[in-house]
Amino acid sequence: MADEGRLQGKAALVTGGAQGIGRESALLCAVEGARVAVVDLNLDGAATVAGEITAAGGEAIAIGADVSVDADVAAMVAGTEEAFGALHVLFNNAGIMHHDDGDAQQTSDEVWQQTIDVNLKGVWLGCRHGIPALRRAGGGSIINMSSVPGLIGGYNLAAYNASKGGVRLLTKSVALHCARQKYAIRCNSVHPTFIDTPMVKAMYEGSPDPAKTKAKLERQIPLGHMGEPDDIAWGIVYLASDESKFMTGTEFVLDGGITAM
């Protein structure tokens, strides 16, 4: 691990850290000098990622938590402060996408509620419990995972659109609140397109013709291919670092050009 990394001296908490963008972000934050709390509903997966960090000479812990449960979120923040003495970076990354999400008429009550609970309520709970911890540390950065569907609509993504659009505006509310209170806490949302993670793989590998489905997804991206998890994770490092000290309340879009069309 770097002795003089971009995140040296910072303690970071990453939810949904067992796989995909969360895993890569936890690893790169550690490479850049952060101590990392890897949080996931899948505690074994989180422990594997934390083990990768410690094996490489970094400092990490694993915490099991359901981000839609208030007590779990309070405990993950407290556990990070207890382990590292402070919390400087909170990446509210955990999220889900139901492949039977549908249009506004077809979406089931169960899919709607679970999507909102994890993707939006989970981010709100993270902010609610994270803000006091970041204040105790003297300030820091909150990073909330939204999506391109948090910026543009999809006829068959009613619950996902609602949850990710909610994250976008919740982020602005948190940023303005923290600025108004002079907490020295910044808050920004991140908006990826299709990234080749387990969640996106499930979209095309479960189809009758995975190669055709993947190609169809990639044709929507002007750059012509899906992103890799590190394409997003390096953006997380930037938002976590002091390099982004004048950036708050805005969207960090990493979409291969989709929203330029």
ChimeraX attribute file (.defattr): number of C-alpha atoms within 10 A of each C-alpha:
attribute: neighborCount
match mode: 1-to-1
recipient: residues
	/A:1	18
	/A:2	14
	/A:3	11
	/A:4	10
	/A:5	15
	/A:6	20
	/A:7	26
	/A:8	18
	/A:9	14
	/A:10	22
	/A:11	28
	/A:12	28
	/A:13	31
	/A:14	27
	/A:15	30
	/A:16	28
	/A:17	34
	/A:18	26
	/A:19	21
	/A:20	20
	/A:21	27
	/A:22	30
	/A:23	26
	/A:24	22
	/A:25	27
	/A:26	33
	/A:27	24
	/A:28	21
	/A:29	33
	/A:30	31
	/A:31	22
	/A:32	21
	/A:33	21
	/A:34	30
	/A:35	28
	/A:36	31
	/A:37	32
	/A:38	32
	/A:39	35
	/A:40	27
	/A:41	18
	/A:42	17
	/A:43	17
	/A:44	14
	/A:45	20
	/A:46	28
	/A:47	22
	/A:48	17
	/A:49	26
	/A:50	27
	/A:51	17
	/A:52	15
	/A:53	24
	/A:54	17
	/A:55	11
	/A:56	12
	/A:57	13
	/A:58	21
	/A:59	21
	/A:60	27
	/A:61	21
	/A:62	27
	/A:63	25
	/A:64	21
	/A:65	21
	/A:66	19
	/A:67	30
	/A:68	22
	/A:69	14
	/A:70	17
	/A:71	13
	/A:72	18
	/A:73	25
	/A:74	17
	/A:75	15
	/A:76	26
	/A:77	24
	/A:78	17
	/A:79	18
	/A:80	25
	/A:81	21
	/A:82	11
	/A:83	16
	/A:84	17
	/A:85	12
	/A:86	21
	/A:87	32
	/A:88	28
	/A:89	31
	/A:90	26
	/A:91	29
	/A:92	29
	/A:93	26
	/A:94	26
	/A:95	22
	/A:96	16
	/A:97	17
	/A:98	15
	/A:99	14
	/A:100	12
	/A:101	18
	/A:102	19
	/A:103	14
	/A:104	13
	/A:105	8
	/A:106	11
	/A:107	17
	/A:108	14
	/A:109	10
	/A:110	8
	/A:111	19
	/A:112	19
	/A:113	14
	/A:114	17
	/A:115	26
	/A:116	23
	/A:117	20
	/A:118	21
	/A:119	29
	/A:120	29
	/A:121	20
	/A:122	25
	/A:123	30
	/A:124	23
	/A:125	21
	/A:126	26
	/A:127	24
	/A:128	15
	/A:129	18
	/A:130	26
	/A:131	23
	/A:132	15
	/A:133	22
	/A:134	25
	/A:135	18
	/A:136	16
	/A:137	18
	/A:138	14
	/A:139	20
	/A:140	27
	/A:141	28
	/A:142	28
	/A:143	24
	/A:144	30
	/A:145	27
	/A:146	33
	/A:147	26
	/A:148	20
	/A:149	19
	/A:150	24
	/A:151	15
	/A:152	12
	/A:153	14
	/A:154	12
	/A:155	9
	/A:156	17
	/A:157	20
	/A:158	21
	/A:159	25
	/A:160	28
	/A:161	23
	/A:162	18
	/A:163	27
	/A:164	27
	/A:165	20
	/A:166	19
	/A:167	27
	/A:168	24
	/A:169	17
	/A:170	21
	/A:171	28
	/A:172	19
	/A:173	14
	/A:174	22
	/A:175	24
	/A:176	17
	/A:177	16
	/A:178	19
	/A:179	16
	/A:180	10
	/A:181	10
	/A:182	11
	/A:183	18
	/A:184	17
	/A:185	24
	/A:186	29
	/A:187	29
	/A:188	25
	/A:189	27
	/A:190	24
	/A:191	20
	/A:192	22
	/A:193	24
	/A:194	23
	/A:195	22
	/A:196	17
	/A:197	16
	/A:198	12
	/A:199	17
	/A:200	18
	/A:201	14
	/A:202	13
	/A:203	16
	/A:204	18
	/A:205	15
	/A:206	11
	/A:207	12
	/A:208	9
	/A:209	10
	/A:210	15
	/A:211	11
	/A:212	13
	/A:213	16
	/A:214	20
	/A:215	14
	/A:216	12
	/A:217	17
	/A:218	19
	/A:219	13
	/A:220	16
	/A:221	19
	/A:222	15
	/A:223	13
	/A:224	13
	/A:225	17
	/A:226	23
	/A:227	20
	/A:228	15
	/A:229	20
	/A:230	18
	/A:231	17
	/A:232	24
	/A:233	21
	/A:234	15
	/A:235	16
	/A:236	25
	/A:237	23
	/A:238	15
	/A:239	26
	/A:240	28
	/A:241	22
	/A:242	14
	/A:243	12
	/A:244	13
	/A:245	15
	/A:246	7
	/A:247	16
	/A:248	23
	/A:249	20
	/A:250	16
	/A:251	22
	/A:252	21
	/A:253	20
	/A:254	20
	/A:255	22
	/A:256	19
	/A:257	14
	/A:258	16
	/A:259	14
	/A:260	7
	/A:261	6
